C-alpha cells in the first residue's frame, strides 16, 4: 500500500452494522498525492493569475533579497545546480532555452539582480510550460524533500501536506534543522512533527510573519498556509 493509500485509509470508516452512515467527501487528490486545490494554492501564491504571470513573470524576474533569477512557478535558479536545471526543464522548453536557464544557475542576491537586468527578455516561459514543469518536476521533488525532512509527514491530512509543501517550496527544507534565529519556527515545526503534535503547527507558521514586512506577499502567504493547515486538521477530525 502506498503512503497516500495508507494516509487515506486513516479516514475511511466502515459503515455501522445498524445504520448506514455517509462519510464526508475526501479531498480530490492529484496524481501527485496532494489536493488539486493545494497545487493551485501554491501556483497562485507564487505567480498569481495566468494574466498576471504573462504580464510580469513570463520572463526572468528577481524577487529580491538573496533570491536568484526566477522563472516559472517560483523556480529559483540561485538554489539549483546545472544538472538539476537541465533535468527539470528538458522536455518542457527547447534546448536553447534550457541552456539559457543553466546560465542563470548559482547567481544570488545582487549578482542575480544584475543578471536579470541584463538578460530579462532573453527567455520566455509560457504559463502552460511553467505549470507543466511545476507539476512534473517540482511537486514530486519537494514532496520527497518534505518527507525526508519531517518525520510523520504522511500522517498529515492532505491539506496539511499542501500547506507544508507550500512553506517548504518557498523557504526550503534546510531551515527545519538550521540553528539560526530566523528558522526558529521551522525547527519547532519539525519538533511538533516528531511529537505528532500537529495542532501546534498553524500558530508556528503564522509566527513566521515576524520575518517579513506586515501586509507583504510573504506575510500574507504565511497566513494563508496556516489557514490551509487548520482546514486539514478540521477535516481530519
N, C-alpha and C positions, 0 to 999 in steps of 0.2 A: 504494500500500500504506500502511495507517495506521501510526502509531507502534507501536501494540500488535502489529500483524501483523509489522512489522519486528522488534520485540523477540522475539516467539515464534519467528520464523524462525531466530534465532541458535541455538535449542536443538533444531531439527528436523534430524536427521542421516539421510541416505539409507541404506537397508539395504545390507549387504555383498553384493557380487555372488556370493559363495560361500556364506556362512552368514547367514541372516536373523537380525537382532537385534531385541530388544524394548526400545523406549525407555522410560525411566522416565516415569510419568504427569506431565503438566504440571498446575500448579495450576488449579483451576476458577476462571476469571475471571468476575467480574460484568460486566454490560454496560458498567460504568464503567471497566473496564480494570485493576483490581487484584483480587486474590483475594477471594471472598466471605468467607473466614475472616479476611482482613485488615480488611475492613469491620467484621465482628463484633468483632474485636480492639479497634478504636477505640471502638465503641459500648460495649463492656464497660469500657474504661479511663475513658471519660467518665461513664458512668451506672451501671455495674454491671448487675445483673439487672433484668428488667422489674418484678419485685416491689419491688426497692429503689427503682427510679425512681418508681413510684406512691407509695411511702411518703415519699420525701424530695425528689423533684425534679420532680414534676408541676406545681408552681407556681414562682414566682420563687425563685431561690437566689443566694447571693453566695459565691463560692469563697474570698474573702479577697484580701489584697494590693491590687494595682492592677486587679483584675478589675472588670468591670461586672456589672449584673444579667444573670443567666444562665438560660437555659431550653433545652428540647430536648436535643439531643446536644451539650452544651458550647457552645451558641450564646451568645456574649458580646456583649451589646448595647453595651458600652462601646467597642467597636472596629469598629462599622459606622456607616454614615450612614443617614439616613432613607430615601432611595430604595432602598438595598440591602436594608434590613429589610423594606420594603414588597414588593419583588420576591421576596425569599426566602420570605415567609410567605403571600402572596396565593395562594389556591387550596388552601392547606393548612389554614388556620383561617378562621373567619368574619371579615368586615370589621371588626367592633368589636374583635376580638382583635388584628387587625393594627394598629389604631390604638393599642391599649394597648402593644404591642411597640414601636412607633415612639416612644411617650412615654418609654421607658427608654433610648433611644439617647443615647450620649455620657456617661452617668454612669460614673465610675470611682472606685475606692478608697472613701474614707469616704462620698462622695456616693452611690455605688452601694449601700453597706451601708444607708444611711438610706432610699434609695428602696425597697429590698427589704423593709425592716422596715415601711414604710408601705403597701406595695402587694402584699405577698406572695401573698395569696389572691385577688387580683383577676383572675388569669389561670390557666387550666388548659390545659396541653398534654398530650394523651394520649401514651402510648408509641407508638402507631401513627402519630400525627401527627409526633412527634419523629423517628422513623425515616424517614418519608416525606420530610420536609424535608431531613434529612441526606443521603439518597441522591440526591434530585432536584436539590438546590441546592448543598450544601456540598462533596460529593465532587468534582463537576466543577470547581467554583470553586477548590478547594485543590490539586487535581492541576495545574490550569493555573498556579497560583502557584508550585508546586514546579518545574515545567518552566521557568518564567520565571527563577526564582532560581538554579537549579542546572543547569549545563551537563551534558550526557550523562545526564540523568535517565532517558531512555528506553532506555539501555543496561543499566539495572539489572534484575535479576530481579524479578518482580512482588512477591515477598515483601519484597525490599529496598525497592521503591517503597512498599509498605504501611507499612513502618517509618518511612521518611522522611515520608510523608504524616501519620502519627500525630504525629511530633515537630513538624512544621510546623503542623499544626492546633492543637496545644497551645501552641506558643511563638511562632507567626507566622513569616513568612519574612524580616522585616526584619533579624533577627539574623545572617543569612548575610553581611551587609555592615556590620553595626554595629561600630564600633571599640572599644566598651567591654569591660571585663574579663569581664562577665557572659556575653558572647557569644563568648568565645574559641573554644570548641569548634564553635560554629556556623560561624564563619569558616574554621576548619580543615576542616570537612566540605566546604564549598564548594571549598577548595583541593584536597582529595582527589578531589572530583568532576571538577574541571578536569583533573587529572592521571590520571584513571581509576584511581586507587589505592583501589579500593572496599574492600579488606580493612582499610584504616585506619579505616573509619567506625565499626564496632561499638565499639571502645575509646573513640572520641571521644564517642559517645552515652552510654556508661557513665560517662565522666569528668564529665558534667554533673550527676551525683548530688551533687557538691560544693555545688550551689546550694540544695538542699532538705534539710530535716531527715531524718536517717537513719531509714529504716523508714516514712516517709510515703508517701502515694499517688503523688506525682510522682517521688520517689526510686525507688519500685518500678517506675513506668511506664518510666523510662529503662532499667532492666534488662530489662524485657520487650521494649522496642523494639530494644535491642542484640541480644537473642537472636533476634528475628524477622529482623533483617538478616543475622545469621550463618546462619540457616536458609536464607535465599535464596542466600547465597554458596555454601553446600554443594550446594544443588540445581542451581545454575548450573554448578558444577564437574563 
